Amino acid sequence: MTTTYGTLHGKVALVTGGSRGIGAATALRLAREGADVALTYVHGKEAAEEVVRAVEALGRRAVALRADAGDADEAQGAVARAAEALGGLDVLVNNAGIGVLGPLEGLSLTDVDRVLAVNVRGVFLTSRAAAARMDAGGRIITIGTCMTQRVPGPGGTLYATSKSALIGLTKALARELGPRGITANIVHPGPIDTDMNPADGPFASGQAAMTALGRFGTADEVASTVAYLAVADYVTGTEFAVDGGHAA
């Protein structure tokens, strides 16, 4: 099999929130690079099983695990389940996340607790559990957002807060895990064409206009950056914008 950036043969990856969108594209890209892949889902069981079949069609092993990133036990337990199912863990992609957008005064305490539980606490716990199992060469890759670099309008306070916290987490992980040969990086997608935010949706033209390239990106374009970071040895503690120039 021809690879673009390197080889992940013999490696095991866990992609949280891997049943659709960027997560599904990432799971498939890592499988094409040779990795066996575990992925988590909450509600999309059928979609997750479709991704598993697609990975298996590439000749790789795959498993779908139901795990809610907002539940502390499930978030960290997914790492153990993935490692047990596939025989270890080399790459963690923290992709699971939720977005609650709206006026500041309209955000409830329930909204705040849920978003922070999924987008911050879940990522922290999953990363910690993964780091405990990784050897030298381990990779922790987190999906952030272009809204950590530029918030183009109102309504994004809670979402931007939660994702901005992941920048500090990533840099701290890079420092703490660097001596062990484990890297940590964060990828900031811009407007990406997915089921949740389609390029032909009612708000798409305004989002595309905010980019330098004037278009939405694809999930595969984000996945290609994740695949690079999964094999990059001398890149850590770094933010990668895959945003079409949204922050330019």
C-alpha positions in Angstrom: 0.0 0.0 0.0 1.3 3.4 -0.9 1.3 6.0 1.9 1.5 9.8 1.6 3.4 10.8 4.8 4.8 7.6 6.3 3.7 4.3 7.6 1.4 3.4 10.4 1.6 -0.4 9.8 1.5 -2.2 13.1 0.0 0.8 14.9 -3.3 1.1 16.8 -5.3 4.3 16.7 -8.3 5.5 18.7 -10.6 8.1 17.1 -13.2 9.5 19.5 -16.4 10.6 17.8 -15.4 8.6 14.8 -18.8 7.7 13.3 -19.2 10.6 11.0 -17.7 13.8 9.6 -14.0 14.6 10.5 -13.9 11.6 12.8 -15.0 9.1 10.2 -12.6 10.6 7.6 -9.8 10.4 10.0 -10.4 6.8 10.9 -10.4 5.8 7.3 -7.3 7.8 6.5 -5.4 6.3 9.4 -6.5 2.8 8.2 -5.2 3.6 4.7 -1.9 4.5 6.2 -1.9 1.0 7.8 -3.3 1.5 11.3 -5.9 -0.7 13.1 -8.6 1.7 14.3 -11.0 1.9 17.2 -13.6 4.5 17.2 -16.2 5.8 19.7 -19.8 6.9 19.1 -22.7 7.9 21.3 -25.8 7.8 19.1 -24.6 6.8 15.7 -24.2 3.0 16.1 -25.1 2.2 12.5 -22.9 4.9 11.1 -20.0 3.7 13.3 -20.5 0.1 12.1 -20.3 1.4 8.5 -17.0 3.0 9.3 -15.8 -0.3 10.8 -16.7 -2.2 7.7 -14.9 0.4 5.5 -11.8 0.0 7.6 -12.0 -3.7 7.4 -12.4 -3.5 3.7 -9.0 -1.9 3.6 -7.5 -4.9 5.3 -7.2 -3.4 8.8 -8.9 -4.4 12.1 -11.5 -2.1 13.5 -13.9 -1.8 16.5 -16.7 0.6 17.3 -17.2 1.4 21.0 -20.1 3.3 22.5 -18.6 5.9 24.9 -19.9 9.3 25.9 -17.0 11.7 26.2 -19.1 13.7 28.7 -19.1 10.7 31.1 -15.8 10.6 33.1 -15.8 6.8 33.4 -16.7 6.2 29.7 -14.2 8.8 28.4 -11.2 7.2 30.0 -12.6 3.7 29.8 -12.7 3.9 26.0 -9.0 3.9 26.0 -8.7 0.6 27.9 -11.4 -1.0 25.8 -9.7 0.0 22.5 -6.3 -1.2 23.7 -7.7 -4.5 24.9 -9.6 -5.0 21.6 -6.7 -4.2 19.3 -3.6 -5.0 21.4 -2.3 -1.6 22.5 -2.5 2.1 21.6 -0.2 4.3 19.6 -2.3 7.2 18.3 -5.2 9.0 20.0 -7.3 11.5 18.1 -9.5 13.5 20.4 -12.3 14.4 17.9 -15.5 14.0 20.0 -17.0 17.3 20.8 -20.2 19.3 20.9 -21.0 22.9 20.1 -23.7 24.9 21.8 -23.9 28.3 20.1 -26.1 31.2 21.2 -26.3 34.5 23.0 -24.4 34.7 26.2 -27.5 35.3 28.3 -29.3 32.4 26.8 -26.7 29.7 27.8 -27.9 27.6 30.8 -25.7 26.1 33.5 -26.6 22.7 31.9 -25.2 23.9 28.6 -22.0 25.1 30.3 -21.5 21.9 32.2 -22.2 19.6 29.3 -19.9 21.4 26.8 -17.1 21.6 29.3 -17.5 18.0 30.3 -17.3 16.8 26.7 -14.9 19.3 25.1 -12.5 19.7 28.0 -12.8 17.2 30.8 -13.4 14.3 28.4 -10.3 15.2 26.3 -8.2 15.6 29.4 -9.2 12.2 30.8 -8.9 10.4 27.5 -5.5 11.9 26.9 -4.3 11.0 30.4 -5.5 7.4 30.0 -3.9 7.1 26.6 -0.6 8.5 27.8 -0.4 5.9 30.5 -0.5 3.2 27.8 1.7 4.7 25.1 5.3 4.0 24.5 7.8 6.2 22.7 6.4 7.2 19.4 2.9 7.8 20.8 0.8 10.5 19.4 -2.0 12.6 20.9 -3.8 14.7 18.3 -6.7 16.9 19.3 -9.3 18.6 17.1 -9.9 22.2 18.0 -11.6 24.9 16.0 -10.8 28.0 14.0 -12.8 29.9 16.6 -9.8 29.7 18.9 -7.9 31.9 16.5 -10.7 34.2 15.3 -14.3 34.5 16.5 -16.1 36.2 13.6 -19.4 37.1 15.4 -21.5 36.7 18.5 -22.8 33.4 19.9 -19.6 31.5 20.3 -18.5 32.3 23.9 -19.0 28.8 25.4 -17.7 26.8 22.4 -14.7 29.0 21.9 -13.9 28.9 25.6 -14.0 25.1 25.7 -11.9 24.6 22.6 -9.4 27.3 23.6 -8.7 25.3 26.8 -7.4 22.5 24.6 -4.5 24.7 23.3 -3.1 24.9 26.9 -3.7 21.2 27.4 -1.9 20.3 24.2 1.1 22.5 25.0 1.3 21.1 28.6 1.0 17.5 27.3 3.8 18.2 24.9 6.1 19.3 27.7 5.2 16.6 30.1 5.2 13.7 27.6 8.1 14.9 25.4 10.8 13.2 27.5 9.0 9.9 26.9 9.0 10.5 23.1 5.2 11.1 22.9 4.0 14.1 20.9 0.9 16.2 21.4 -0.6 18.6 18.8 -3.9 20.3 18.0 -5.6 20.8 14.6 -8.0 23.8 14.1 -10.5 23.1 11.3 -12.3 26.0 9.7 -15.7 25.6 8.0 -15.8 22.0 7.0 -18.4 20.3 4.8 -20.1 17.8 7.1 -23.6 16.7 7.9 -23.7 19.1 10.8 -22.5 22.0 8.7 -23.0 21.4 5.0 -21.4 23.5 2.4 -24.8 24.2 0.9 -26.5 25.0 4.2 -28.3 28.2 5.0 -25.3 29.8 6.7 -22.6 28.4 4.4 -22.1 31.4 2.1 -21.2 33.7 5.1 -18.8 31.1 6.5 -17.1 30.6 3.2 -16.7 34.3 2.7 -14.7 34.5 5.9 -12.0 32.3 4.5 -9.2 33.4 2.2 -9.9 30.6 -0.2 -13.6 31.4 -0.3 -14.8 27.8 0.2 -15.5 25.1 2.7 -12.9 22.5 3.4 -13.4 18.8 3.4 -13.2 16.3 6.2 -10.5 14.5 4.2 -8.4 17.7 4.2 -8.5 17.7 8.0 -7.8 14.0 8.1 -4.7 14.4 6.0 -3.2 16.7 8.6 -4.0 14.3 11.3 -2.3 11.5 9.3 0.8 13.7 9.0 0.9 14.3 12.7 0.5 10.6 13.4 3.9 10.0 11.9 5.7 13.3 12.5 8.6 12.7 15.0 9.8 16.3 15.6 6.5 18.2 15.8 4.9 18.7 19.2 3.1 21.4 21.1 1.9 23.0 17.9 -1.3 24.3 16.5 -2.2 23.5 12.9 -4.9 25.6 11.1 -6.8 23.8 8.4 -9.2 26.7 7.9 -8.8 28.0 4.3 -7.3 31.2 5.7 -10.1 31.9 8.2 -7.6 33.4 10.6 -5.5 35.1 8.0 
